[in-house]
Amino acid sequence: MKMHVLSGGRLRMKKNIYFPDVDRSEMIELPVSCMLMRHTQGNVLFDTGCHPTIAENAEARWGGLAKYMTPIMRPGENVLSGLKAVGLGPDDIDVVVCSHLHTDHCGCNEFFRKSTIVVHARELEAAKAPDALNSGYFSADWDHAIPMKVIEQQTDLFGDGKITLIPLPGHTPGTMGALVKLDRGGEFLLTSDALSIRENLDKEIVPKNTKNAEQFLQSFAEIRRIEAAGAMIICSHDGAQWDSLRKGLDAYD
């Protein structure tokens, strides 16, 4: 099995969202990471990143959110282009795992019409709630006529221990990560926004965009446990880590 690191876009936000003690004028640039696993039983995409239109007119899709989460990627920098660069298209993806249903993580779901979308039950419930829009959920991202598999607990995707979905709630009610075991490259924990930036874990800092701080810190403990067992932790929006990762065709195997 190979794992390809793909870009789902790039954003600029106030740094104090992630580090509450910094000056409110400071900004931070955040890569949006997506991961492609080429398993023998099917191609699996972990998150689909931002919708392609966001690069040129974010406000049309995101409304006021675009003022707080500003896209800074060039047009064409999205998961669809990333897949094309490794020789695949949306129809070649068998499973799309939605770590959670925020717009920068499932913005391209609509293009994967031959896939099965996997999402946690509590996340789907949150996305359907009356206040969902205020919590960063847009039905245009996830509400499509595409088969959906709803899970409620830790799930071994193919029954062979290669890709295991692990609930890591706190950022949202149904956030989940994926523990990926490669044949030669070892284990990787894709944390999604359970750990956006490594420094949050190292300094035990809970970001402001956390739904449940108690659950979030419990997920931190789970991430530390998995890391202590030997896995490499892949954060969702860590610029320094992103720069160090192999991208595209330069896969982990």
C-alpha beads as a LAMMPS data file, in Angstrom:
LAMMPS data file: protein, C-alpha beads

253 atoms
252 bonds

1 atom types
1 bond types

-500.0 500.0 xlo xhi
-500.0 500.0 ylo yhi
-500.0 500.0 zlo zhi

Masses

1 110.0

Atoms # bond

1 1 1 0.000 0.000 0.000
2 1 1 1.202 3.488 -0.870
3 1 1 0.220 6.793 0.735
4 1 1 0.298 10.026 -1.267
5 1 1 0.179 13.458 0.366
6 1 1 -2.064 15.834 -1.617
7 1 1 -2.936 19.498 -1.174
8 1 1 -6.521 20.428 -0.462
9 1 1 -5.790 24.162 -0.526
10 1 1 -4.203 26.779 1.706
11 1 1 -5.770 29.213 4.177
12 1 1 -4.899 32.255 6.263
13 1 1 -6.422 32.739 9.710
14 1 1 -5.802 34.672 12.904
15 1 1 -3.080 32.887 14.826
16 1 1 -4.884 33.348 18.151
17 1 1 -7.498 30.805 17.021
18 1 1 -4.837 28.166 17.659
19 1 1 -2.708 30.049 20.198
20 1 1 -5.043 32.212 22.299
21 1 1 -2.233 34.135 24.015
22 1 1 -0.709 35.686 20.867
23 1 1 -1.545 39.176 19.602
24 1 1 -4.874 39.322 17.780
25 1 1 -3.232 40.946 14.750
26 1 1 -0.922 37.995 14.067
27 1 1 -1.882 35.726 11.176
28 1 1 -0.964 32.145 10.342
29 1 1 -0.912 30.285 7.032
30 1 1 -2.422 26.825 7.097
31 1 1 -1.953 24.100 4.477
32 1 1 -4.960 21.827 3.976
33 1 1 -3.800 18.222 3.776
34 1 1 -5.507 15.276 2.079
35 1 1 -4.159 11.731 1.948
36 1 1 -4.566 9.063 -0.717
37 1 1 -4.026 5.420 0.242
38 1 1 -3.688 2.906 -2.601
39 1 1 -4.873 -0.257 -0.901
40 1 1 -5.149 -3.534 -2.785
41 1 1 -8.915 -3.524 -2.141
42 1 1 -9.472 0.059 -3.279
43 1 1 -8.249 3.630 -3.394
44 1 1 -9.040 5.546 -0.202
45 1 1 -9.030 9.331 0.085
46 1 1 -8.841 10.835 3.574
47 1 1 -10.569 14.233 3.272
48 1 1 -11.274 16.157 0.070
49 1 1 -10.142 19.659 1.092
50 1 1 -11.575 22.918 -0.217
51 1 1 -13.925 23.261 -3.177
52 1 1 -12.143 24.450 -6.378
53 1 1 -14.186 27.680 -6.581
54 1 1 -12.851 28.827 -3.214
55 1 1 -9.530 29.916 -4.743
56 1 1 -11.214 32.621 -6.816
57 1 1 -14.469 33.493 -5.034
58 1 1 -14.613 32.164 -1.496
59 1 1 -17.416 34.455 -0.413
60 1 1 -19.819 33.008 -2.989
61 1 1 -19.642 29.606 -1.284
62 1 1 -18.579 30.431 2.267
63 1 1 -20.257 33.791 2.841
64 1 1 -18.955 35.606 5.915
65 1 1 -16.699 32.709 6.882
66 1 1 -14.323 33.780 4.115
67 1 1 -13.362 36.839 6.204
68 1 1 -12.079 34.621 9.008
69 1 1 -10.737 31.715 6.957
70 1 1 -9.241 33.258 3.836
71 1 1 -8.114 31.030 0.952
72 1 1 -4.643 31.918 -0.331
73 1 1 -3.993 29.012 -2.715
74 1 1 -3.634 29.545 -6.435
75 1 1 -6.511 28.469 -8.718
76 1 1 -6.175 24.770 -9.448
77 1 1 -4.563 23.899 -6.135
78 1 1 -7.053 21.311 -4.902
79 1 1 -7.380 17.587 -4.383
80 1 1 -8.704 17.003 -7.904
81 1 1 -5.499 18.398 -9.396
82 1 1 -3.489 16.404 -6.875
83 1 1 -5.161 13.178 -7.919
84 1 1 -4.607 13.959 -11.605
85 1 1 -0.904 14.432 -10.902
86 1 1 -0.694 10.856 -9.596
87 1 1 -2.706 9.454 -12.507
88 1 1 -6.161 9.242 -10.939
89 1 1 -9.526 10.955 -11.216
90 1 1 -12.501 11.167 -8.850
91 1 1 -14.054 8.025 -10.376
92 1 1 -10.969 6.025 -9.368
93 1 1 -11.588 6.622 -5.657
94 1 1 -13.492 3.800 -3.965
95 1 1 -13.766 5.241 -0.448
96 1 1 -13.739 8.834 0.809
97 1 1 -13.177 9.110 4.546
98 1 1 -14.523 12.366 5.970
99 1 1 -12.523 13.111 9.086
100 1 1 -15.283 15.609 9.827
101 1 1 -17.673 17.729 7.790
102 1 1 -16.175 21.209 7.991
103 1 1 -15.936 22.914 4.626
104 1 1 -12.133 22.772 4.303
105 1 1 -12.178 18.990 4.802
106 1 1 -15.094 17.826 2.642
107 1 1 -15.423 20.611 0.073
108 1 1 -14.847 18.353 -2.938
109 1 1 -17.076 15.467 -1.875
110 1 1 -19.527 16.162 -4.684
111 1 1 -17.012 15.032 -7.312
112 1 1 -16.610 11.509 -5.899
113 1 1 -19.872 10.040 -7.137
114 1 1 -18.552 6.491 -7.521
115 1 1 -17.177 6.416 -3.989
116 1 1 -18.610 5.432 -0.644
117 1 1 -18.395 8.305 1.835
118 1 1 -17.479 7.216 5.372
119 1 1 -18.461 9.558 8.207
120 1 1 -19.010 9.281 11.955
121 1 1 -22.625 9.239 13.151
122 1 1 -22.096 12.099 15.622
123 1 1 -20.567 14.216 12.870
124 1 1 -23.490 13.676 10.534
125 1 1 -25.836 14.582 13.391
126 1 1 -23.913 17.822 14.006
127 1 1 -23.970 18.719 10.308
128 1 1 -27.764 18.286 10.258
129 1 1 -28.411 20.289 13.436
130 1 1 -30.398 23.564 13.290
131 1 1 -27.290 25.615 14.145
132 1 1 -25.016 23.717 11.751
133 1 1 -24.257 26.726 9.554
134 1 1 -22.977 28.689 12.555
135 1 1 -20.738 25.736 13.409
136 1 1 -19.001 25.703 10.014
137 1 1 -21.108 23.108 8.220
138 1 1 -22.377 23.726 4.685
139 1 1 -24.833 21.224 3.227
140 1 1 -23.459 21.974 -0.267
141 1 1 -20.263 20.196 0.821
142 1 1 -21.640 16.914 2.137
143 1 1 -25.356 16.508 1.281
144 1 1 -25.157 14.636 -2.028
145 1 1 -26.706 11.559 -3.624
146 1 1 -23.570 9.508 -2.944
147 1 1 -23.573 6.281 -0.910
148 1 1 -22.667 6.954 2.707
149 1 1 -21.399 4.562 5.347
150 1 1 -22.032 5.878 8.850
151 1 1 -19.845 4.462 11.622
152 1 1 -20.050 4.825 15.396
153 1 1 -16.799 3.340 16.649
154 1 1 -13.248 2.428 15.713
155 1 1 -13.402 0.740 12.311
156 1 1 -10.871 -1.340 10.389
157 1 1 -11.736 -0.256 6.863
158 1 1 -10.703 -3.457 5.056
159 1 1 -10.327 -5.888 7.966
160 1 1 -6.552 -6.199 7.585
161 1 1 -5.278 -3.519 9.966
162 1 1 -3.937 -1.345 7.144
163 1 1 -6.382 1.581 7.581
164 1 1 -8.140 1.938 10.931
165 1 1 -10.508 4.834 11.578
166 1 1 -10.262 6.116 15.146
167 1 1 -12.728 8.538 16.803
168 1 1 -10.899 11.655 18.021
169 1 1 -13.748 13.976 19.084
170 1 1 -13.475 17.436 20.547
171 1 1 -12.827 19.727 17.606
172 1 1 -16.234 18.541 16.420
173 1 1 -18.446 15.792 17.894
174 1 1 -17.494 13.228 15.250
175 1 1 -13.933 14.074 14.287
176 1 1 -11.941 10.953 13.472
177 1 1 -8.412 10.128 12.433
178 1 1 -6.930 7.249 10.493
179 1 1 -4.112 4.958 11.588
180 1 1 -2.339 3.893 8.392
181 1 1 0.083 0.947 8.445
182 1 1 2.413 0.781 5.468
183 1 1 4.468 -2.272 4.548
184 1 1 7.842 -0.534 4.707
185 1 1 7.207 3.002 5.897
186 1 1 5.722 2.150 9.269
187 1 1 2.621 3.637 10.870
188 1 1 1.101 7.080 10.384
189 1 1 -1.734 8.646 12.373
190 1 1 -3.703 11.128 10.273
191 1 1 -5.184 13.311 13.016
192 1 1 -7.291 15.756 11.019
193 1 1 -8.261 18.695 13.269
194 1 1 -7.888 16.654 16.427
195 1 1 -4.377 18.070 16.007
196 1 1 -4.150 20.847 13.462
197 1 1 -0.736 22.134 14.561
198 1 1 1.876 20.078 16.413
199 1 1 2.691 22.837 18.907
200 1 1 -0.824 22.571 20.349
201 1 1 -0.079 19.014 21.483
202 1 1 3.421 19.810 22.721
203 1 1 2.191 22.716 24.852
204 1 1 -1.269 21.298 25.730
205 1 1 -3.032 24.253 24.075
206 1 1 -6.717 23.883 23.191
207 1 1 -7.602 26.009 20.114
208 1 1 -10.560 28.369 20.226
209 1 1 -12.315 26.467 17.425
210 1 1 -12.881 23.481 19.726
211 1 1 -16.421 22.273 20.341
212 1 1 -15.687 20.245 23.496
213 1 1 -12.408 20.921 25.335
214 1 1 -12.676 17.878 27.616
215 1 1 -13.095 15.504 24.681
216 1 1 -10.364 17.353 22.799
217 1 1 -7.846 16.738 25.583
218 1 1 -8.885 13.085 25.773
219 1 1 -8.132 12.848 22.047
220 1 1 -4.733 14.434 22.735
221 1 1 -4.088 11.603 25.173
222 1 1 -5.047 9.031 22.526
223 1 1 -2.765 10.705 19.970
224 1 1 0.118 10.593 22.453
225 1 1 -0.574 6.919 23.151
226 1 1 -0.494 6.037 19.454
227 1 1 2.651 8.085 18.907
228 1 1 4.369 6.361 21.837
229 1 1 3.570 3.042 20.142
230 1 1 5.596 4.141 17.124
231 1 1 3.302 6.017 14.742
232 1 1 4.275 9.226 12.991
233 1 1 1.706 11.942 13.667
234 1 1 0.449 13.859 10.619
235 1 1 -1.299 17.120 11.535
236 1 1 -3.966 18.623 9.308
237 1 1 -2.737 22.227 9.053
238 1 1 0.868 22.380 10.263
239 1 1 2.911 24.495 7.845
240 1 1 6.344 23.388 9.067
241 1 1 5.404 19.717 8.931
242 1 1 3.742 20.131 5.538
243 1 1 6.972 21.499 4.092
244 1 1 8.841 18.423 5.321
245 1 1 6.468 15.831 3.851
246 1 1 6.907 14.069 0.519
247 1 1 4.167 15.106 -1.891
248 1 1 2.306 13.755 -4.887
249 1 1 4.062 10.985 -6.795
250 1 1 6.786 10.802 -4.130
251 1 1 4.695 8.415 -2.056
252 1 1 5.227 6.709 1.289
253 1 1 5.107 2.911 1.004

Bonds

1 1 1 2
2 1 2 3
3 1 3 4
4 1 4 5
5 1 5 6
6 1 6 7
7 1 7 8
8 1 8 9
9 1 9 10
10 1 10 11
11 1 11 12
12 1 12 13
13 1 13 14
14 1 14 15
15 1 15 16
16 1 16 17
17 1 17 18
18 1 18 19
19 1 19 20
20 1 20 21
21 1 21 22
22 1 22 23
23 1 23 24
24 1 24 25
25 1 25 26
26 1 26 27
27 1 27 28
28 1 28 29
29 1 29 30
30 1 30 31
31 1 31 32
32 1 32 33
33 1 33 34
34 1 34 35
35 1 35 36
36 1 36 37
37 1 37 38
38 1 38 39
39 1 39 40
40 1 40 41
41 1 41 42
42 1 42 43
43 1 43 44
44 1 44 45
45 1 45 46
46 1 46 47
47 1 47 48
48 1 48 49
49 1 49 50
50 1 50 51
51 1 51 52
52 1 52 53
53 1 53 54
54 1 54 55
55 1 55 56
56 1 56 57
57 1 57 58
58 1 58 59
59 1 59 60
60 1 60 61
61 1 61 62
62 1 62 63
63 1 63 64
64 1 64 65
65 1 65 66
66 1 66 67
67 1 67 68
68 1 68 69
69 1 69 70
70 1 70 71
71 1 71 72
72 1 72 73
73 1 73 74
74 1 74 75
75 1 75 76
76 1 76 77
77 1 77 78
78 1 78 79
79 1 79 80
80 1 80 81
81 1 81 82
82 1 82 83
83 1 83 84
84 1 84 85
85 1 85 86
86 1 86 87
87 1 87 88
88 1 88 89
89 1 89 90
90 1 90 91
91 1 91 92
92 1 92 93
93 1 93 94
94 1 94 95
95 1 95 96
96 1 96 97
97 1 97 98
98 1 98 99
99 1 99 100
100 1 100 101
101 1 101 102
102 1 102 103
103 1 103 104
104 1 104 105
105 1 105 106
106 1 106 107
107 1 107 108
108 1 108 109
109 1 109 110
110 1 110 111
111 1 111 112
112 1 112 113
113 1 113 114
114 1 114 115
115 1 115 116
116 1 116 117
117 1 117 118
118 1 118 119
119 1 119 120
120 1 120 121
121 1 121 122
122 1 122 123
123 1 123 124
124 1 124 125
125 1 125 126
126 1 126 127
127 1 127 128
128 1 128 129
129 1 129 130
130 1 130 131
131 1 131 132
132 1 132 133
133 1 133 134
134 1 134 135
135 1 135 136
136 1 136 137
137 1 137 138
138 1 138 139
139 1 139 140
140 1 140 141
141 1 141 142
142 1 142 143
143 1 143 144
144 1 144 145
145 1 145 146
146 1 146 147
147 1 147 148
148 1 148 149
149 1 149 150
150 1 150 151
151 1 151 152
152 1 152 153
153 1 153 154
154 1 154 155
155 1 155 156
156 1 156 157
157 1 157 158
158 1 158 159
159 1 159 160
160 1 160 161
161 1 161 162
162 1 162 163
163 1 163 164
164 1 164 165
165 1 165 166
166 1 166 167
167 1 167 168
168 1 168 169
169 1 169 170
170 1 170 171
171 1 171 172
172 1 172 173
173 1 173 174
174 1 174 175
175 1 175 176
176 1 176 177
177 1 177 178
178 1 178 179
179 1 179 180
180 1 180 181
181 1 181 182
182 1 182 183
183 1 183 184
184 1 184 185
185 1 185 186
186 1 186 187
187 1 187 188
188 1 188 189
189 1 189 190
190 1 190 191
191 1 191 192
192 1 192 193
193 1 193 194
194 1 194 195
195 1 195 196
196 1 196 197
197 1 197 198
198 1 198 199
199 1 199 200
200 1 200 201
201 1 201 202
202 1 202 203
203 1 203 204
204 1 204 205
205 1 205 206
206 1 206 207
207 1 207 208
208 1 208 209
209 1 209 210
210 1 210 211
211 1 211 212
212 1 212 213
213 1 213 214
214 1 214 215
215 1 215 216
216 1 216 217
217 1 217 218
218 1 218 219
219 1 219 220
220 1 220 221
221 1 221 222
222 1 222 223
223 1 223 224
224 1 224 225
225 1 225 226
226 1 226 227
227 1 227 228
228 1 228 229
229 1 229 230
230 1 230 231
231 1 231 232
232 1 232 233
233 1 233 234
234 1 234 235
235 1 235 236
236 1 236 237
237 1 237 238
238 1 238 239
239 1 239 240
240 1 240 241
241 1 241 242
242 1 242 243
243 1 243 244
244 1 244 245
245 1 245 246
246 1 246 247
247 1 247 248
248 1 248 249
249 1 249 250
250 1 250 251
251 1 251 252
252 1 252 253
